[in-house]
Amino acid sequence: MKIPVLNIKQFQSSKEVHQVYVNSFANHIKINKQLISTPHSHNFYLCVIFTKGSGVHEIDFKSYAISPGKVIFLKPGQTHFWKFKTPPNGFIFFHSKEFYEMYYLTHQLSNFPFYYSYQNPPVLELTDSSKGIEDKFRELLQEYHETQAFRNLKMVNTINDIYITLTRAYTSTLNLADYASVNYLIILEQLEQYIEEYYHLEKLPKYYAGLLNITTKHLNRVTKETLNKTTHQLIAERVILEAKRLIVHSQNPLARIAEALGFEDYAYFSRYFKKKTGTSPIDFKKSYHKK
């Protein structure tokens, strides 16, 4: 059994609108209860702003508190689920990569910091009044339900406006003078893409340095300056993340999980997992399901 991957078509409520979905959050969880009641991932980009409610949102084994003014971002492939203490509301939208980048040929979703790197926090807490940004979400929802000319263009422009506003809030505390060079950020983005593609087959930094046509030493310099991590750490983190996903969200035997992740046998996988996490795969599974 694999982790469910939800397709944007499962949520769409209008045949005229393709590759985008917008709703109030309360209505979203009401009409899609069967789809989102268990841990799952998506094949699209997602953004939520909460205006009411409390609880916890777990994204790839990290928990984030839900509260009014909190904004949450999700990239394709991330596993998540919600636990609410009080009834939530707000606004949610998601869209495919193609829907956005079809209209912005020179600007990509990965340019936004919350979608740029898996290392960047997927959460933003708006400190000032969030009414202005809520109005933008409300405008997007209204456009989604209408059938006026250039609706898709209007929606993607509104989404872009939302992303720009949220990016300014997201980066407001950064000292841009200390920010890594553009060339280093480009290399990091390419590295993450290669790790995502090959982590189950290749676990040595030398392989990825070769794909990037740079030395292993230079690649480590890039990851240390941008993330304060080694290349080996980034690879290991991706392997462990997938291991955790499969251990707790699938019914596959541990030996089969080890094989799927490119380990010769379960014993080697178990040692690797314990070295990186401090616990064995079996104990991790038990402790997770006790929560």
N, C-alpha and C positions, 0 to 999 in steps of 0.2 A: 504493500500500500504506500503510495506516494503522498506528499503534502499536497492538498488541493490547490490548484492554480486557477484563480478566477479570471474569466475573460470579460472584457468590458461589455460584450454583447449580452451577457447574462443580466445586466443591470438596465439596459437601455429601455426607456419607456416611450420613445418616439421613433417611428420608422424613418422620419425625415432627417433625424440627427444621427450622425455616424461618428464613432471614435471619441465621443465625449459624453459625460454624464454629470448632471448637477441636481442637487436636492437639498432640502433642509435635513439636518442630521437626524432629528427625531423621526421624520418620515422615512428616511433611508433605512434606519435599523428596524423600523416596523415592517416595511414591505419586503426587506431582504433578510429577514431573521434566519431563514434556513440556510442561506448562503454564507453568512458571516458569524454563525454561532460557534464555530470551531476554528482553531488556528489554520491560516491559509495564506497564500501569497497572491499577487496580481501580475498581470502582464501589461500594466499601465502605471502612470504617475498619478499620485493621489495627494490632495491637500484638504485639510479640515481645520476650521476654526470653531472653537467651543464658546458659546454664550451662556450656557447653563450646564450644570451637572458636575459630578465628581467621580473618581475612580482611577483605574490604572490602564494604561495602554502598553502592552508588551510588544516590543519590536526586536526580533532576533535575540531574545533572552535578556534584554535590557528593559527595565520598567520605567515609565514616565507618567507622572501624575497628571490627571485630567482636571482642569479647572477653567472657569471663564477667562477668556483672553489668551488661551493656549492654542498655538497653531502646530499642527503635526504634518510632516511630509513623508511620503513613502515612494521609494523607487521600485521598479519592477523587480520581482524576485525576492523581496524581503518578506519574511514570515511574521505575521502579527495577529493579535486578537485583543478584544476589549473586555474589561471587567468594570462595570458601573456600580457605584454605591448609591448615587441619586440619579434620577432621570436626566439624560443629557439633551442638549439641543445646540444648534449652531448651523453651519453650512458645510457641505462637502462637494467637491468636484473632482473628477478624474478624467484623464484623457490619454490617448496613445501618443507615442513619440511623433508619429507621422502627422497627427492632427496639428500639433504645434509647429513642427519644423517645416511643414509644407508652406506655411505663411511667412516664416522667418528663415530664409535660406542662409543668411550670414550669421545667425544667432542660434545657438543650440541650448537645449535644456541643461546640459552639463555646465553651462556658464554660470548658472545660479548656484550659490554655495551649498544650499541644502540638498541639491541633486548632484553636486560635483563629485564628492568623494564619500564612500561609505564610512570614512573616519569622521566626517562632519556630523554633529548632532542633528537628528531629524526633528527637533523640537525648537520652537520659538515662543517665548513668553513676552507678550506685548506689555510693556510697562506703562505707556501712556494710554489715553483713552483709545479703545479699539473701535469706536463707532464709525470712524471714517473707512476703515478697511472692511468692516461688516457691511457697510453700504455698497461697497464694490462687489462683495459676494452676493448681496441681495439683487443687485443689478444683473449679475451673471445669471442668477436663477430665473429672473423675470424674462431675460432674453431667451433662455433655454426653452421656456414654455410658450413663446410667441412664434409667429411664422412670418416675420417681416423680411424684407429683402436684405441680403448680405448678413443673414443671421450668424453663419459660421465665422465670418470675418469679424463681426462685432464681438462674438464670444471669445475668440482667440486673442483679440486686442484687449479685452477686459481681463482675461487670464494673465496676459503679459503685464498689464498694469498692476494686478495683484502681486505677481511675482517680483516686480521691481520694487514696489512698496515694502514687501516683506524682506527683500534682500537688503534694503537700506536699514531696516530695523535689525536684521540678523547680523549685519556687519558694523553696526553703530559703535560697538565697543572695541573694534579691532584697530590696532595701530598699523596702518597700511605701509608705513615706512619699514616695518619689520616683516612684512609679508614676503613670501618666497618669490623668486624671479618667475617671470612668465614661462621661460624655457623649462624650468624645473617643474612647474605645474602641468605643462604639456606632457612631460615624461611621466609624471605621476599618474595622470589620467590614462595614458597608454598602458602603463604597468598594471593598473587595476583592471583594465579590460583584458589584458593577457592572463592575469591571475584568474579572473573569473572564467576564462575559457579553458585553462589548462591545469588548474590546481589539483585536480584528481589524478593527473598523469605526471606532472613535473613539480617537484618541491624544492629545487635548488635555485638560488639566485642567479647562478651562472647561465641557466637556460633562458631566463627572462632578460638578462643583460644582452644575450645574443640576439634575441628577437628585436631588441631596441637598438642594436648596433652600437652599444657603449660597453665600457668595462664594468665588471662587477663592483669595483671600487667606486666608480663614478655613480653607479646606480644607488649604492648605499649612501653616498654623499647626498643624493637627491632626497631619498626617503628620510634621512636624519634631519635635513634642513627643513623639509616641508611638514613632517609628521613626528619627528623625534623618535623614529622607529627604524629598525633595520629591514632590509628586504626580506630576510628570512622570517622576521616577525609577521610581516604582512601576509606572507604565504601561509604560515602556520595558523594565523588567525582565521583565514578563509577556510582552511581544511577543518579546523575545530568547529567553526560555525556550522558548516554543513554536517559534520558528525553529530553535533547536538541536535540539529533539526531532524535528522533521520532517526536518532536514538529515541527521541520523545514524541515525534509526530508521525512515525510510521510503524508498521508492524513487522518490519524486516528483522530477521535474526542479526545479532551483532556481527557474526562472521561475514554475513552478506554485505553489511554496511562497510566493514573493513575492506572487502574486495572492491566495492563500488568506489571507494576513495583511493584506490591504487596501492593498498598495502598487501604485502605478500601473504600474511597470515594474521589471524586475530590477535595473537600474542604480541606481535610487533605493534599493531594498531593500539592495543590496550596500554602498552608502555608509553607510546607516543602521546596518547590522550592524557594519561595520568601526569606525565612530565609537564604538559602544557596547562593543565587545569587543576592539578593537585588531587584529583579523584579519578577512580576507574569509570569506564563507561557504564557498568552495571550500577554502581553507587550513584552516579549522576542521574540515571534514569529514575531510580528509586526516590532520590531526594526531590527531584523536580515534580513528580506526581504526588508527593506529599503536601506540596504547597497549597 
